[in-house]
Amino acid sequence: MSTNEINSAAFESRDFSAIFDHVSIGVRDIGAAAAFYRPCLGTLGLEVVMDKGFAIAFGNGSGRQWLWISEPIENPDSVTPNNGAHFALIAKDRATVRAFYEAAMAHGGRDVGAPGLRPEYIPTYYGAFVLDPDGNKIEAVCRNDEPGD
């Protein structure tokens, strides 16, 4: 496949089966990060599935695909925001994207893309982008077609 080709079947798929076992986001202060992530991820149906004190895992309660927030064990001051990376989490509908964004703004998040359509990606791509208190970019996205919204 050349660099200009697209695997249309994969690109257009609505199969959101997991490809990751887990993803971990580095944070400087687990307490402050938990105060941000618990309400934000709660809007997406994610809950704490494991709390190690220095690290907390969120999941949907039925799968093994977890999102961890974690202080570095040896040097918490070494955490720096990611450079160009971001984490896009599935929202069931556009109202959930908006709820995620509102929770993020209410709990110390910073706006880097208010809820809205992003037709430059695909016509039905509806997302919101926020920075967590450590500067990590988190997105909630819904790809469903919801006319009139």
N, CA, C and O atoms as a GROMACS GRO file, in nm:
protein
  596
    1MET      N    1   0.085  -0.117   0.000
    1MET     CA    2   0.000   0.000   0.000
    1MET      C    3   0.090   0.124   0.000
    1MET      O    4   0.180   0.136   0.083
    2SER      N    5   0.065   0.214  -0.092
    2SER     CA    6   0.145   0.336  -0.097
    2SER      C    7   0.100   0.432   0.012
    2SER      O    8  -0.004   0.413   0.075
    3THR      N    9   0.180   0.536   0.034
    3THR     CA   10   0.149   0.631   0.140
    3THR      C   11   0.023   0.712   0.111
    3THR      O   12  -0.034   0.770   0.203
    4ASN      N   13  -0.022   0.717  -0.015
    4ASN     CA   14  -0.141   0.794  -0.050
    4ASN      C   15  -0.268   0.709  -0.055
    4ASN      O   16  -0.377   0.763  -0.074
    5GLU      N   17  -0.255   0.577  -0.038
    5GLU     CA   18  -0.371   0.490  -0.042
    5GLU      C   19  -0.434   0.478   0.096
    5GLU      O   20  -0.366   0.493   0.199
    6ILE      N   21  -0.563   0.451   0.097
    6ILE     CA   22  -0.637   0.431   0.221
    6ILE      C   23  -0.703   0.294   0.215
    6ILE      O   24  -0.761   0.258   0.112
    7ASN      N   25  -0.696   0.219   0.323
    7ASN     CA   26  -0.770   0.095   0.334
    7ASN      C   27  -0.914   0.134   0.365
    7ASN      O   28  -0.949   0.154   0.482
    8SER      N   29  -0.997   0.146   0.262
    8SER     CA   30  -1.133   0.196   0.278
    8SER      C   31  -1.215   0.113   0.375
    8SER      O   32  -1.291   0.167   0.455
    9ALA      N   33  -1.200  -0.019   0.370
    9ALA     CA   34  -1.278  -0.105   0.459
    9ALA      C   35  -1.245  -0.074   0.605
    9ALA      O   36  -1.335  -0.067   0.688
   10ALA      N   37  -1.119  -0.056   0.636
   10ALA     CA   38  -1.079  -0.025   0.774
   10ALA      C   39  -1.121   0.116   0.811
   10ALA      O   40  -1.170   0.140   0.921
   11PHE      N   41  -1.102   0.211   0.720
   11PHE     CA   42  -1.133   0.351   0.748
   11PHE      C   43  -1.281   0.372   0.772
   11PHE      O   44  -1.319   0.449   0.860
   12GLU      N   45  -1.365   0.304   0.695
   12GLU     CA   46  -1.509   0.323   0.704
   12GLU      C   47  -1.577   0.230   0.804
   12GLU      O   48  -1.698   0.239   0.826
   13SER      N   49  -1.501   0.141   0.865
   13SER     CA   50  -1.556   0.044   0.959
   13SER      C   51  -1.618   0.111   1.081
   13SER      O   52  -1.571   0.215   1.126
   14ARG      N   53  -1.723   0.051   1.132
   14ARG     CA   54  -1.784   0.094   1.258
   14ARG      C   55  -1.757  -0.011   1.367
   14ARG      O   56  -1.823  -0.011   1.472
   15ASP      N   57  -1.659  -0.099   1.342
   15ASP     CA   58  -1.617  -0.198   1.441
   15ASP      C   59  -1.511  -0.134   1.528
   15ASP      O   60  -1.398  -0.113   1.484
   16PHE      N   61  -1.547  -0.103   1.652
   16PHE     CA   62  -1.454  -0.038   1.743
   16PHE      C   63  -1.394  -0.138   1.841
   16PHE      O   64  -1.372  -0.107   1.958
   17SER      N   65  -1.368  -0.259   1.792
   17SER     CA   66  -1.304  -0.359   1.876
   17SER      C   67  -1.169  -0.307   1.921
   17SER      O   68  -1.102  -0.231   1.850
   18ALA      N   69  -1.131  -0.348   2.038
   18ALA     CA   70  -1.007  -0.297   2.097
   18ALA      C   71  -0.884  -0.352   2.027
   18ALA      O   72  -0.883  -0.467   1.981
   19ILE      N   73  -0.780  -0.270   2.019
   19ILE     CA   74  -0.651  -0.317   1.974
   19ILE      C   75  -0.546  -0.300   2.083
   19ILE      O   76  -0.433  -0.347   2.068
   20PHE      N   77  -0.581  -0.233   2.191
   20PHE     CA   78  -0.490  -0.211   2.302
   20PHE      C   79  -0.534  -0.292   2.423
   20PHE      O   80  -0.654  -0.312   2.446
   21ASP      N   81  -0.438  -0.337   2.501
   21ASP     CA   82  -0.467  -0.394   2.631
   21ASP      C   83  -0.487  -0.280   2.730
   21ASP      O   84  -0.583  -0.281   2.808
   22HIS      N   85  -0.397  -0.182   2.727
   22HIS     CA   86  -0.410  -0.064   2.811
   22HIS      C   87  -0.324   0.049   2.756
   22HIS      O   88  -0.232   0.027   2.677
   23VAL      N   89  -0.357   0.168   2.799
   23VAL     CA   90  -0.281   0.289   2.768
   23VAL      C   91  -0.260   0.359   2.901
   23VAL      O   92  -0.348   0.358   2.986
   24SER      N   93  -0.144   0.421   2.918
   24SER     CA   94  -0.113   0.490   3.043
   24SER      C   95  -0.074   0.634   3.014
   24SER      O   96   0.003   0.662   2.922
   25ILE      N   97  -0.130   0.725   3.094
   25ILE     CA   98  -0.099   0.867   3.083
   25ILE      C   99  -0.025   0.910   3.208
   25ILE      O  100  -0.074   0.889   3.319
   26GLY      N  101   0.091   0.968   3.192
   26GLY     CA  102   0.170   1.014   3.306
   26GLY      C  103   0.112   1.143   3.365
   26GLY      O  104   0.077   1.235   3.292
   27VAL      N  105   0.103   1.147   3.498
   27VAL     CA  106   0.053   1.265   3.569
   27VAL      C  107   0.148   1.298   3.684
   27VAL      O  108   0.217   1.210   3.736
   28ARG      N  109   0.152   1.426   3.723
   28ARG     CA  110   0.241   1.468   3.833
   28ARG      C  111   0.180   1.441   3.969
   28ARG      O  112   0.252   1.409   4.063
   29ASP      N  113   0.048   1.454   3.981
   29ASP     CA  114  -0.020   1.441   4.110
   29ASP      C  115  -0.143   1.353   4.091
   29ASP      O  116  -0.241   1.396   4.029
   30ILE      N  117  -0.139   1.232   4.142
   30ILE     CA  118  -0.247   1.137   4.118
   30ILE      C  119  -0.380   1.186   4.176
   30ILE      O  120  -0.485   1.161   4.117
   31GLY      N  121  -0.376   1.255   4.289
   31GLY     CA  122  -0.500   1.307   4.349
   31GLY      C  123  -0.566   1.411   4.262
   31GLY      O  124  -0.687   1.407   4.239
   32ALA      N  125  -0.486   1.506   4.213
   32ALA     CA  126  -0.539   1.611   4.125
   32ALA      C  127  -0.588   1.550   3.994
   32ALA      O  128  -0.692   1.590   3.941
   33ALA      N  129  -0.512   1.455   3.941
   33ALA     CA  130  -0.551   1.391   3.816
   33ALA      C  131  -0.681   1.313   3.833
   33ALA      O  132  -0.768   1.316   3.746
   34ALA      N  133  -0.696   1.243   3.945
   34ALA     CA  134  -0.817   1.166   3.970
   34ALA      C  135  -0.939   1.259   3.980
   34ALA      O  136  -1.047   1.225   3.932
   35ALA      N  137  -0.920   1.376   4.041
   35ALA     CA  138  -1.030   1.472   4.053
   35ALA      C  139  -1.076   1.521   3.916
   35ALA      O  140  -1.192   1.559   3.899
   36PHE      N  141  -0.987   1.520   3.818
   36PHE     CA  142  -1.021   1.557   3.681
   36PHE      C  143  -1.080   1.438   3.605
   36PHE      O  144  -1.188   1.448   3.545
   37TYR      N  145  -1.010   1.326   3.606
   37TYR     CA  146  -1.048   1.212   3.523
   37TYR      C  147  -1.174   1.140   3.568
   37TYR      O  148  -1.251   1.095   3.483
   38ARG      N  149  -1.198   1.127   3.698
   38ARG     CA  150  -1.318   1.054   3.742
   38ARG      C  151  -1.446   1.113   3.682
   38ARG      O  152  -1.523   1.038   3.623
   39PRO      N  153  -1.472   1.243   3.695
   39PRO     CA  154  -1.597   1.295   3.636
   39PRO      C  155  -1.595   1.297   3.484
   39PRO      O  156  -1.698   1.272   3.420
   40CYS      N  157  -1.481   1.325   3.424
   40CYS     CA  158  -1.475   1.331   3.277
   40CYS      C  159  -1.497   1.194   3.216
   40CYS      O  160  -1.578   1.178   3.124
   41LEU      N  161  -1.426   1.094   3.266
   41LEU     CA  162  -1.440   0.959   3.211
   41LEU      C  163  -1.573   0.896   3.251
   41LEU      O  164  -1.625   0.810   3.180
   42GLY      N  165  -1.628   0.940   3.364
   42GLY     CA  166  -1.760   0.892   3.404
   42GLY      C  167  -1.867   0.925   3.302
   42GLY      O  168  -1.960   0.847   3.284
   43THR      N  169  -1.855   1.039   3.234
   43THR     CA  170  -1.953   1.076   3.131
   43THR      C  171  -1.949   0.978   3.015
   43THR      O  172  -2.047   0.965   2.941
   44LEU      N  173  -1.836   0.908   2.998
   44LEU     CA  174  -1.819   0.811   2.889
   44LEU      C  175  -1.849   0.669   2.934
   44LEU      O  176  -1.829   0.574   2.859
   45GLY      N  177  -1.898   0.654   3.058
   45GLY     CA  178  -1.930   0.521   3.109
   45GLY      C  179  -1.810   0.446   3.163
   45GLY      O  180  -1.818   0.325   3.184
   46LEU      N  181  -1.699   0.516   3.187
   46LEU     CA  182  -1.580   0.451   3.242
   46LEU      C  183  -1.575   0.472   3.392
   46LEU      O  184  -1.610   0.578   3.441
   47GLU      N  185  -1.530   0.371   3.463
   47GLU     CA  186  -1.522   0.375   3.609
   47GLU      C  187  -1.386   0.324   3.654
   47GLU      O  188  -1.313   0.261   3.577
   48VAL      N  189  -1.354   0.350   3.778
   48VAL     CA  190  -1.228   0.299   3.834
   48VAL      C  191  -1.241   0.147   3.848
   48VAL      O  192  -1.334   0.097   3.911
   49VAL      N  193  -1.146   0.076   3.787
   49VAL     CA  194  -1.144  -0.069   3.799
   49VAL      C  195  -1.027  -0.117   3.884
   49VAL      O  196  -1.025  -0.232   3.929
   50MET      N  197  -0.929  -0.030   3.907
   50MET     CA  198  -0.817  -0.063   3.995
   50MET      C  199  -0.752   0.067   4.042
   50MET      O  200  -0.733   0.159   3.964
   51ASP      N  201  -0.719   0.073   4.170
   51ASP     CA  202  -0.652   0.190   4.228
   51ASP      C  203  -0.534   0.140   4.308
   51ASP      O  204  -0.550   0.072   4.409
   52LYS      N  205  -0.413   0.175   4.263
   52LYS     CA  206  -0.290   0.132   4.329
   52LYS      C  207  -0.229   0.242   4.416
   52LYS      O  208  -0.120   0.225   4.469
   53GLY      N  209  -0.299   0.353   4.430
   53GLY     CA  210  -0.246   0.464   4.508
   53GLY      C  211  -0.168   0.561   4.422
   53GLY      O  212  -0.197   0.681   4.423
   54PHE      N  213  -0.069   0.514   4.349
   54PHE     CA  214   0.010   0.597   4.259
   54PHE      C  215  -0.042   0.589   4.115
   54PHE      O  216   0.002   0.665   4.028
   55ALA      N  217  -0.135   0.497   4.091
   55ALA     CA  218  -0.190   0.475   3.957
   55ALA      C  219  -0.335   0.429   3.969
   55ALA      O  220  -0.370   0.354   4.060
   56ILE      N  221  -0.418   0.475   3.876
   56ILE     CA  222  -0.559   0.439   3.875
   56ILE      C  223  -0.594   0.394   3.733
   56ILE      O  224  -0.560   0.460   3.635
   57ALA      N  225  -0.665   0.279   3.724
   57ALA     CA  226  -0.711   0.227   3.595
   57ALA      C  227  -0.860   0.250   3.581
   57ALA      O  228  -0.937   0.227   3.675
   58PHE      N  229  -0.902   0.296   3.463
   58PHE     CA  230  -1.043   0.315   3.430
   58PHE      C  231  -1.081   0.215   3.320
   58PHE      O  232  -1.002   0.188   3.230
   59GLY      N  233  -1.201   0.163   3.329
   59GLY     CA  234  -1.252   0.072   3.228
   59GLY      C  235  -1.403   0.078   3.225
   59GLY      O  236  -1.465   0.150   3.303
   60ASN      N  237  -1.461   0.000   3.134
   60ASN     CA  238  -1.607   0.000   3.123
   60ASN      C  239  -1.671  -0.105   3.213
   60ASN      O  240  -1.793  -0.121   3.210
   61GLY      N  241  -1.592  -0.175   3.291
   61GLY     CA  242  -1.646  -0.273   3.384
   61GLY      C  243  -1.660  -0.412   3.326
   61GLY      O  244  -1.682  -0.508   3.399
   62SER      N  245  -1.649  -0.424   3.193
   62SER     CA  246  -1.666  -0.556   3.133
   62SER      C  247  -1.548  -0.598   3.045
   62SER      O  248  -1.532  -0.716   3.016
   63GLY      N  249  -1.466  -0.504   3.005
   63GLY     CA  250  -1.354  -0.537   2.916
   63GLY      C  251  -1.221  -0.518   2.985
   63GLY      O  252  -1.214  -0.466   3.096
   64ARG      N  253  -1.117  -0.558   2.919
   64ARG     CA  254  -0.983  -0.550   2.974
   64ARG      C  255  -0.904  -0.435   2.912
   64ARG      O  256  -0.784  -0.424   2.935
   65GLN      N  257  -0.969  -0.350   2.834
   65GLN     CA  258  -0.901  -0.237   2.773
   65GLN      C  259  -0.909  -0.121   2.871
   65GLN      O  260  -1.013  -0.056   2.884
   66TRP      N  261  -0.799  -0.096   2.938
   66TRP     CA  262  -0.799   0.002   3.045
   66TRP      C  263  -0.717   0.125   3.009
   66TRP      O  264  -0.620   0.119   2.934
   67LEU      N  265  -0.761   0.238   3.065
   67LEU     CA  266  -0.686   0.363   3.056
   67LEU      C  267  -0.633   0.393   3.195
   67LEU      O  268  -0.709   0.413   3.290
   68TRP      N  269  -0.502   0.395   3.208
   68TRP     CA  270  -0.436   0.423   3.336
   68TRP      C  271  -0.393   0.568   3.342
   68TRP      O  272  -0.351   0.625   3.242
   69ILE      N  273  -0.403   0.628   3.460
   69ILE     CA  274  -0.332   0.752   3.491
   69ILE      C  275  -0.234   0.714   3.600
   69ILE      O  276  -0.269   0.642   3.694
   70SER      N  277  -0.110   0.760   3.588
   70SER     CA  278  -0.008   0.710   3.678
   70SER      C  279   0.102   0.812   3.703
   70SER      O  280   0.150   0.878   3.611
   71GLU      N  281   0.140   0.823   3.830
   71GLU     CA  282   0.261   0.899   3.863
   71GLU      C  283   0.381   0.811   3.831
   71GLU      O  284   0.376   0.690   3.852
   72PRO      N  285   0.489   0.869   3.781
   72PRO     CA  286   0.611   0.789   3.766
   72PRO      C  287   0.656   0.743   3.904
   72PRO      O  288   0.652   0.821   4.000
   73ILE      N  289   0.698   0.621   3.915
   73ILE     CA  290   0.736   0.565   4.044
   73ILE      C  291   0.859   0.634   4.102
   73ILE      O  292   0.866   0.659   4.222
   74GLU      N  293   0.956   0.665   4.018
   74GLU     CA  294   1.082   0.718   4.069
   74GLU      C  295   1.091   0.869   4.073
   74GLU      O  296   1.154   0.924   4.163
   75ASN      N  297   1.030   0.939   3.977
   75ASN     CA  298   1.049   1.084   3.970
   75ASN      C  299   0.924   1.153   3.915
   75ASN      O  300   0.915   1.178   3.795
   76PRO      N  301   0.827   1.184   4.004
   76PRO     CA  302   0.702   1.245   3.954
   76PRO      C  303   0.722   1.380   3.886
   76PRO      O  304   0.638   1.421   3.806
   77ASP      N  305   0.831   1.450   3.915
   77ASP     CA  306   0.856   1.579   3.851
   77ASP      C  307   0.897   1.564   3.705
   77ASP      O  308   0.906   1.664   3.633
   78SER      N  309   0.923   1.441   3.661
   78SER     CA  310   0.969   1.420   3.524
   78SER      C  311   0.854   1.418   3.423
   78SER      O  312   0.880   1.410   3.302
   79VAL      N  313   0.731   1.425   3.468
   79VAL     CA  314   0.617   1.421   3.377
   79VAL      C  315   0.611   1.550   3.296
   79VAL      O  316   0.616   1.660   3.352
   80THR      N  317   0.601   1.536   3.165
   80THR     CA  318   0.580   1.650   3.076
   80THR      C  319   0.465   1.615   2.983
   80THR      O  320   0.443   1.497   2.955
   81PRO      N  321   0.391   1.714   2.935
   81PRO     CA  322   0.279   1.684   2.845
   81PRO      C  323   0.327   1.614   2.719
   81PRO      O  324   0.440   1.633   2.675
   82ASN      N  325   0.239   1.532   2.663
   82ASN     CA  326   0.275   1.463   2.540
   82ASN      C  327   0.294   1.565   2.429
   82ASN      O  328   0.241   1.676   2.433
   83ASN      N  329   0.371   1.525   2.330
   83ASN     CA  330   0.404   1.616   2.222
   83ASN      C  331   0.336   1.570   2.094
   83ASN      O  332   0.394   1.492   2.017
   84GLY      N  333   0.215   1.618   2.070
   84GLY     CA  334   0.143   1.584   1.948
   84GLY      C  335   0.054   1.462   1.961
   84GLY      O  336  -0.032   1.440   1.875
   85ALA      N  337   0.071   1.382   2.064
   85ALA     CA  338  -0.015   1.265   2.082
   85ALA      C  339  -0.143   1.306   2.153
   85ALA      O  340  -0.147   1.406   2.224
   86HIS      N  341  -0.247   1.229   2.132
   86HIS     CA  342  -0.368   1.249   2.210
   86HIS      C  343  -0.443   1.117   2.218
   86HIS      O  344  -0.416   1.024   2.141
   87PHE      N  345  -0.536   1.109   2.311
   87PHE     CA  346  -0.613   0.989   2.334
   87PHE      C  347  -0.758   1.018   2.301
   87PHE      O  348  -0.820   1.105   2.362
   88ALA      N  349  -0.813   0.946   2.204
   88ALA     CA  350  -0.952   0.965   2.163
   88ALA      C  351  -1.035   0.851   2.220
   88ALA      O  352  -1.010   0.734   2.192
   89LEU      N  353  -1.134   0.886   2.299
   89LEU     CA  354  -1.219   0.789   2.365
   89LEU      C  355  -1.358   0.791   2.303
   89LEU      O  356  -1.410   0.898   2.270
   90ILE      N  357  -1.418   0.676   2.287
   90ILE     CA  358  -1.547   0.662   2.220
   90ILE      C  359  -1.660   0.712   2.309
   90ILE      O  360  -1.672   0.673   2.425
   91ALA      N  361  -1.743   0.798   2.252
   91ALA     CA  362  -1.866   0.844   2.317
   91ALA      C  363  -1.983   0.782   2.242
   91ALA      O  364  -1.979   0.768   2.120
   92LYS      N  365  -2.088   0.745   2.316
   92LYS     CA  366  -2.201   0.676   2.252
   92LYS      C  367  -2.283   0.767   2.162
   92LYS      O  368  -2.348   0.721   2.068
   93ASP      N  369  -2.281   0.898   2.192
   93ASP     CA  370  -2.357   0.993   2.110
   93ASP      C  371  -2.298   1.133   2.130
   93ASP      O  372  -2.208   1.153   2.211
   94ARG      N  373  -2.352   1.228   2.056
   94ARG     CA  374  -2.299   1.364   2.062
   94ARG      C  375  -2.327   1.431   2.195
   94ARG      O  376  -2.247   1.514   2.241
   95ALA      N  377  -2.438   1.398   2.258
   95ALA     CA  378  -2.467   1.454   2.391
   95ALA      C  379  -2.359   1.410   2.491
   95ALA      O  380  -2.323   1.487   2.580
   96THR      N  381  -2.309   1.289   2.476
   96THR     CA  382  -2.204   1.240   2.565
   96THR      C  383  -2.074   1.315   2.540
   96THR      O  384  -1.999   1.342   2.634
   97VAL      N  385  -2.045   1.348   2.415
   97VAL     CA  386  -1.927   1.430   2.385
   97VAL      C  387  -1.938   1.564   2.456
   97VAL      O  388  -1.842   1.611   2.518
   98ARG      N  389  -2.055   1.625   2.449
   98ARG     CA  390  -2.075   1.754   2.515
   98ARG      C  391  -2.064   1.741   2.668
   98ARG      O  392  -2.007   1.828   2.733
   99ALA      N  393  -2.118   1.633   2.724
   99ALA     CA  394  -2.109   1.612   2.869
   99ALA      C  395  -1.964   1.593   2.912
   99ALA      O  396  -1.923   1.644   3.016
  100PHE      N  397  -1.886   1.519   2.833
  100PHE     CA  398  -1.743   1.502   2.860
  100PHE      C  399  -1.673   1.638   2.863
  100PHE      O  400  -1.598   1.668   2.956
  101TYR      N  401  -1.698   1.718   2.762
  101TYR     CA  402  -1.636   1.850   2.752
  101TYR      C  403  -1.673   1.939   2.871
  101TYR      O  404  -1.587   2.004   2.930
  102GLU      N  405  -1.802   1.941   2.906
  102GLU     CA  406  -1.847   2.022   3.019
  102GLU      C  407  -1.785   1.975   3.150
  102GLU      O  408  -1.748   2.058   3.234
  103ALA      N  409  -1.774   1.844   3.169
  103ALA     CA  410  -1.709   1.791   3.290
  103ALA      C  411  -1.563   1.831   3.294
  103ALA      O  412  -1.510   1.868   3.399
  104ALA      N  413  -1.496   1.824   3.180
  104ALA     CA  414  -1.355   1.864   3.174
  104ALA      C  415  -1.337   2.011   3.209
  104ALA      O  416  -1.248   2.046   3.286
  105MET      N  417  -1.422   2.096   3.154
  105MET     CA  418  -1.411   2.239   3.183
  105MET      C  419  -1.440   2.268   3.331
  105MET      O  420  -1.379   2.358   3.389
  106ALA      N  421  -1.530   2.194   3.390
  106ALA     CA  422  -1.567   2.216   3.530
  106ALA      C  423  -1.464   2.162   3.629
  106ALA      O  424  -1.466   2.196   3.747
  107HIS      N  425  -1.372   2.077   3.580
  107HIS     CA  426  -1.275   2.013   3.669
  107HIS      C  427  -1.130   2.043   3.632
  107HIS      O  428  -1.043   1.959   3.650
  108GLY      N  429  -1.105   2.161   3.580
  108GLY     CA  430  -0.968   2.205   3.557
  108GLY      C  431  -0.912   2.178   3.420
  108GLY      O  432  -0.793   2.202   3.397
  109GLY      N  433  -0.993   2.128   3.328
  109GLY     CA  434  -0.946   2.106   3.191
  109GLY      C  435  -0.937   2.236   3.115
  109GLY      O  436  -0.995   2.337   3.155
  110ARG      N  437  -0.865   2.233   3.005
  110ARG     CA  438  -0.853   2.350   2.917
  110ARG      C  439  -0.903   2.314   2.778
  110ARG      O  440  -0.874   2.205   2.727
  111ASP      N  441  -0.975   2.404   2.718
  111ASP     CA  442  -1.034   2.384   2.586
  111ASP      C  443  -0.927   2.392   2.478
  111ASP      O  444  -0.850   2.487   2.471
  112VAL      N  445  -0.925   2.289   2.392
  112VAL     CA  446  -0.844   2.295   2.270
  112VAL      C  447  -0.926   2.247   2.150
  112VAL      O  448  -0.870   2.208   2.047
  113GLY      N  449  -1.058   2.252   2.164
  113GLY     CA  450  -1.148   2.215   2.056
  113GLY      C  451  -1.286   2.183   2.110
  113GLY      O  452  -1.313   2.070   2.150
  114ALA      N  453  -1.373   2.283   2.112
  114ALA     CA  454  -1.508   2.266   2.166
  114ALA      C  455  -1.585   2.159   2.089
  114ALA      O  456  -1.549   2.129   1.975
  115PRO      N  457  -1.689   2.102   2.148
  115PRO     CA  458  -1.768   1.999   2.078
  115PRO      C  459  -1.819   2.050   1.945
  115PRO      O  460  -1.869   2.162   1.934
  116GLY      N  461  -1.806   1.967   1.844
  116GLY     CA  462  -1.857   2.004   1.713
  116GLY      C  463  -1.817   1.903   1.607
  116GLY      O  464  -1.733   1.816   1.629
  117LEU      N  465  -1.881   1.918   1.491
  117LEU     CA  466  -1.848   1.833   1.377
  117LEU      C  467  -1.709   1.867   1.325
  117LEU      O  468  -1.668   1.983   1.326
  118ARG      N  469  -1.638   1.766   1.280
  118ARG     CA  470  -1.507   1.781   1.218
  118ARG      C  471  -1.514   1.713   1.080
  118ARG      O  472  -1.455   1.607   1.061
  119PRO      N  473  -1.588   1.774   0.985
  119PRO     CA  474  -1.609   1.709   0.856
  119PRO      C  475  -1.480   1.690   0.776
  119PRO      O  476  -1.478   1.613   0.680
  120GLU      N  477  -1.374   1.759   0.815
  120GLU     CA  478  -1.246   1.737   0.746
  120GLU      C  479  -1.191   1.597   0.774
  120GLU      O  480  -1.105   1.549   0.700
  121TYR      N  481  -1.240   1.532   0.881
  121TYR     CA  482  -1.202   1.392   0.911
  121TYR      C  483  -1.295   1.299   0.835
  121TYR      O  484  -1.253   1.230   0.742
  122ILE      N  485  -1.421   1.298   0.874
  122ILE     CA  486  -1.530   1.231   0.803
  122ILE      C  487  -1.656   1.314   0.832
  122ILE      O  488  -1.660   1.384   0.932
  123PRO      N  489  -1.758   1.307   0.748
  123PRO     CA  490  -1.876   1.393   0.766
  123PRO      C  491  -1.946   1.380   0.901
  123PRO      O  492  -2.007   1.477   0.947
  124THR      N  493  -1.940   1.264   0.964
  124THR     CA  494  -2.014   1.244   1.090
  124THR      C  495  -1.925   1.254   1.214
  124THR      O  496  -1.972   1.227   1.325
  125TYR      N  497  -1.799   1.292   1.197
  125TYR     CA  498  -1.705   1.296   1.310
  125TYR      C  499  -1.738   1.415   1.402
  125TYR      O  500  -1.727   1.530   1.362
  126TYR      N  501  -1.780   1.383   1.525
  126TYR     CA  502  -1.818   1.485   1.623
  126TYR      C  503  -1.729   1.466   1.745
  126TYR      O  504  -1.737   1.363   1.811
  127GLY      N  505  -1.646   1.563   1.774
  127GLY     CA  506  -1.552   1.547   1.884
  127GLY      C  507  -1.532   1.673   1.964
  127GLY      O  508  -1.572   1.783   1.926
  128ALA      N  509  -1.468   1.653   2.080
  128ALA     CA  510  -1.426   1.764   2.166
  128ALA      C  511  -1.287   1.731   2.217
  128ALA      O  512  -1.258   1.616   2.252
  129PHE      N  513  -1.201   1.832   2.222
  129PHE     CA  514  -1.063   1.814   2.264
  129PHE      C  515  -1.036   1.900   2.387
  129PHE      O  516  -1.072   2.018   2.391
  130VAL      N  517  -0.973   1.840   2.487
  130VAL     CA  518  -0.937   1.913   2.609
  130VAL      C  519  -0.795   1.876   2.650
  130VAL      O  520  -0.743   1.771   2.612
  131LEU      N  521  -0.735   1.963   2.729
  131LEU     CA  522  -0.608   1.930   2.795
  131LEU      C  523  -0.638   1.903   2.941
  131LEU      O  524  -0.712   1.977   3.005
  132ASP      N  525  -0.581   1.795   2.994
  132ASP     CA  526  -0.596   1.766   3.136
  132ASP      C  527  -0.507   1.862   3.215
  132ASP      O  528  -0.433   1.939   3.154
  133PRO      N  529  -0.511   1.859   3.349
  133PRO     CA  530  -0.429   1.953   3.426
  133PRO      C  531  -0.279   1.940   3.402
  133PRO      O  532  -0.204   2.034   3.432
  134ASP      N  533  -0.232   1.826   3.349
  134ASP     CA  534  -0.090   1.809   3.318
  134ASP      C  535  -0.057   1.845   3.173
  134ASP      O  536   0.059   1.839   3.133
  135GLY      N  537  -0.158   1.881   3.094
  135GLY     CA  538  -0.135   1.921   2.955
  135GLY      C  539  -0.150   1.809   2.854
  135GLY      O  540  -0.116   1.828   2.737
  136ASN      N  541  -0.199   1.692   2.894
  136ASN     CA  542  -0.223   1.581   2.801
  136ASN      C  543  -0.353   1.606   2.725
  136ASN      O  544  -0.453   1.647   2.784
  137LYS      N  545  -0.351   1.582   2.594
  137LYS     CA  546  -0.470   1.605   2.511
  137LYS      C  547  -0.559   1.481   2.512
  137LYS      O  548  -0.515   1.371   2.478
  138ILE      N  549  -0.685   1.501   2.553
  138ILE     CA  550  -0.784   1.395   2.559
  138ILE      C  551  -0.902   1.437   2.472
  138ILE      O  552  -0.943   1.554   2.472
  139GLU      N  553  -0.956   1.342   2.399
  139GLU     CA  554  -1.069   1.370   2.310
  139GLU      C  555  -1.182   1.272   2.338
  139GLU      O  556  -1.158   1.156   2.370
  140ALA      N  557  -1.304   1.318   2.326
  140ALA     CA  558  -1.421   1.230   2.320
  140ALA      C  559  -1.476   1.243   2.178
  140ALA      O  560  -1.490   1.354   2.126
  141VAL      N  561  -1.507   1.129   2.116
  141VAL     CA  562  -1.552   1.131   1.976
  141VAL      C  563  -1.671   1.038   1.956
  141VAL      O  564  -1.677   0.928   2.012
  142CYS      N  565  -1.764   1.084   1.874
  142CYS     CA  566  -1.877   1.004   1.829
  142CYS      C  567  -1.878   1.012   1.677
  142CYS      O  568  -1.871   1.121   1.620
  143ARG      N  569  -1.887   0.898   1.612
  143ARG     CA  570  -1.889   0.893   1.466
  143ARG      C  571  -2.029   0.867   1.411
  143ARG      O  572  -2.047   0.853   1.290
  144ASN      N  573  -2.128   0.861   1.498
  144ASN     CA  574  -2.266   0.834   1.456
  144ASN      C  575  -2.324   0.952   1.382
  144ASN      O  576  -2.294   1.068   1.412
  145ASP      N  577  -2.409   0.922   1.284
  145ASP     CA  578  -2.481   1.026   1.212
  145ASP      C  579  -2.604   1.064   1.296
  145ASP      O  580  -2.691   0.981   1.319
  146GLU      N  581  -2.609   1.188   1.339
  146GLU     CA  582  -2.721   1.236   1.419
  146GLU      C  583  -2.777   1.362   1.353
  146GLU      O  584  -2.741   1.473   1.391
  147PRO      N  585  -2.864   1.344   1.254
  147PRO     CA  586  -2.919   1.459   1.182
  147PRO      C  587  -2.986   1.560   1.277
  147PRO      O  588  -3.045   1.523   1.378
  148GLY      N  589  -2.973   1.685   1.240
  148GLY     CA  590  -3.037   1.791   1.316
  148GLY      C  591  -2.962   1.833   1.439
  148GLY      O  592  -3.010   1.918   1.514
  149ASP      N  593  -2.844   1.777   1.462
  149ASP     CA  594  -2.768   1.813   1.581
  149ASP      C  595  -2.656   1.908   1.544
  149ASP      O  596  -2.579   1.950   1.631
   0.00000   0.00000   0.00000
